[in-house]
């Protein structure tokens, strides 16, 4: 469901639509209509929100892009570094999966 999403700029409504699909799946699996039950199940199974998965995947993609030896990637490396830096700043500000992103940032 999230294949290739790291290279696309998604709007908030698109991310929420993907999250709705995840929530609906959990509602069917656990035969409930309560969002409280779904939220608890997501927590118990350590399922991140779709927005957090996208951030993690995008950070991994940008890190690989920056470390690539491809000459085209090297031309656009500055933009990728800026995007990655902005994502880390936002993650640290909102305290979303900051540890994972902070660790990935220092790999390159």
C-alpha positions in Angstrom: 0.0 0.0 0.0 2.9 2.3 0.6 5.1 1.3 -2.3 6.9 4.3 -3.8 5.3 6.8 -1.5 8.6 8.1 -0.3 9.3 9.8 -3.6 6.0 11.5 -3.8 4.9 14.7 -2.0 1.6 13.7 -0.4 -1.0 16.1 0.9 -2.4 15.7 4.3 -5.7 14.5 2.9 -4.0 11.7 1.0 -2.1 10.6 4.1 -5.3 10.6 6.0 -7.0 8.4 3.3 -4.2 5.9 3.6 -4.6 5.9 7.4 -8.4 5.4 7.0 -7.6 2.3 5.0 -5.4 0.9 7.8 -8.0 1.7 10.4 -10.8 0.1 8.3 -8.7 -3.0 8.0 -8.2 -3.3 11.7 -12.0 -2.7 12.2 -12.7 -5.7 9.9 -10.0 -7.9 11.4 -11.2 -7.3 15.0 -14.9 -7.0 14.1 -15.5 -3.6 15.8 -16.6 -0.1 14.9 -14.9 1.6 17.8 -11.9 3.7 17.0 -10.8 3.3 20.6 -10.5 -0.4 20.1 -8.7 0.1 16.8 -6.3 2.6 18.4 -5.5 0.2 21.2 -4.9 -2.6 18.7 -2.6 -0.4 16.7 -0.6 0.4 19.9 -0.5 -3.3 21.0 0.8 -4.5 17.7 3.3 -1.5 17.5 1.8 -0.3 14.2 3.0 3.2 13.4 0.7 5.8 11.8 0.9 6.0 8.1 2.4 9.5 8.4 5.2 8.1 10.6 5.9 5.2 8.1 6.1 7.7 5.3 8.6 9.9 7.2 10.8 6.8 8.0 10.7 5.6 4.4 11.4 9.1 3.0 14.4 9.5 5.4 15.8 6.1 4.3 15.3 7.0 0.7 17.0 10.4 1.0 19.9 8.9 2.9 20.5 6.4 0.2 20.1 9.1 -2.4 22.6 11.3 -0.7 25.1 8.4 -0.3 24.7 7.3 -4.0 27.7 7.5 -6.3 25.5 8.3 -9.3 26.4 11.6 -10.9 22.8 12.7 -11.4 22.1 12.1 -7.7 25.2 14.1 -6.8 23.9 17.1 -8.8 20.7 17.1 -6.6 22.4 16.1 -3.4 22.0 19.6 -1.9 18.2 19.5 -2.3 18.0 16.0 -0.8 20.1 17.1 2.2 17.9 20.1 2.8 14.8 18.0 2.6 16.3 15.5 5.1 17.3 18.3 7.4 13.8 19.8 7.3 12.3 16.4 8.1 14.6 15.9 11.1 13.8 19.4 12.4 10.1 18.7 12.1 10.4 15.3 13.7 12.3 16.8 16.6 9.8 19.6 17.0 6.8 17.3 17.0 8.7 14.4 18.8 7.6 12.0 16.1 9.9 9.0 15.7 12.8 11.4 16.4 15.2 8.8 17.6 15.0 6.8 14.3 15.3 9.9 12.1 18.1 11.3 14.2 20.0 8.0 13.9 19.5 7.9 10.1 20.7 11.5 9.7 24.1 10.7 11.3 24.7 7.7 9.1 25.8 9.9 6.2 
